[in-house]
Amino acid sequence: MIYEFRTYTLQPRTQPEFLKRWTDALPKRLEYSRLAAFWMTEIGPLNQVIHVWEYKDVQERGRIREEVVKAGIWPPKTSDMITDMKSEIMIPQPFSPLLTPSNHGPYFEMRTYTVQEGSSIELLHARFREHTSSLFKKHGMQIVGYWQPVSKPNVLVYMLAYKDNAARDASWAAFNTDPEWVKVRTEMNVRVQVESVFMGATDYSPIK
């Protein structure tokens, strides 16, 4: 199982028209593969949309993308509104939930951890697997998924869902002062650069 995260940066004030064209084309595209999620950035990099597609492997992804282009149903006619785009293949970690339809949001936080030189991505994975994931659940943070980008072996990406910003702040305050986390952070110290993006889901996103 792989997920393709496609991030499009849009020209300011074009999002409504982009979404209209995108959703008009979506029903036929869904006949070929599953849309796992569709988010719009709210805090962090602005004017971005992130749509996530599920595939069995990269071979299936390549075959399906070739088929939809040949059939003339994809991509939507939105190129005039896009200023930048990137695609990242994400591999779910063994301790990650799958991206199945849910209503744990509507407030989502995607955090990207880049391990610095001299630290270990394996130690970071172990810390998440053995401690962090259970602490998230303990403090009311809904885990959406943990992934490692294929092109970035020193990066871990994960996403959490909250009911609102107040719930997020309360959960992180409790997490950061939890004695277990204080101990783990000291004993399993990993030097990382952290980036956060806050997003909302569209009405048709399977994950809301």
Secondary structure as GFF3:
##gff-version 3
##sequence-region A 1 208
A	DSSP	beta_strand	2	10	.	.	.	ID=ss1
A	DSSP	alpha_helix	15	29	.	.	.	ID=ss2
A	DSSP	beta_strand	34	43	.	.	.	ID=ss3
A	DSSP	beta_strand	48	55	.	.	.	ID=ss4
A	DSSP	alpha_helix	58	71	.	.	.	ID=ss5
A	DSSP	three_ten_helix	79	81	.	.	.	ID=ss6
A	DSSP	beta_strand	82	92	.	.	.	ID=ss7
A	DSSP	beta_strand	107	115	.	.	.	ID=ss8
A	DSSP	alpha_helix	121	127	.	.	.	ID=ss9
A	DSSP	pi_helix	128	132	.	.	.	ID=ss10
A	DSSP	alpha_helix	133	138	.	.	.	ID=ss11
A	DSSP	beta_strand	142	149	.	.	.	ID=ss12
A	DSSP	beta_strand	155	162	.	.	.	ID=ss13
A	DSSP	alpha_helix	165	176	.	.	.	ID=ss14
A	DSSP	alpha_helix	179	187	.	.	.	ID=ss15
A	DSSP	beta_strand	192	201	.	.	.	ID=ss16
###
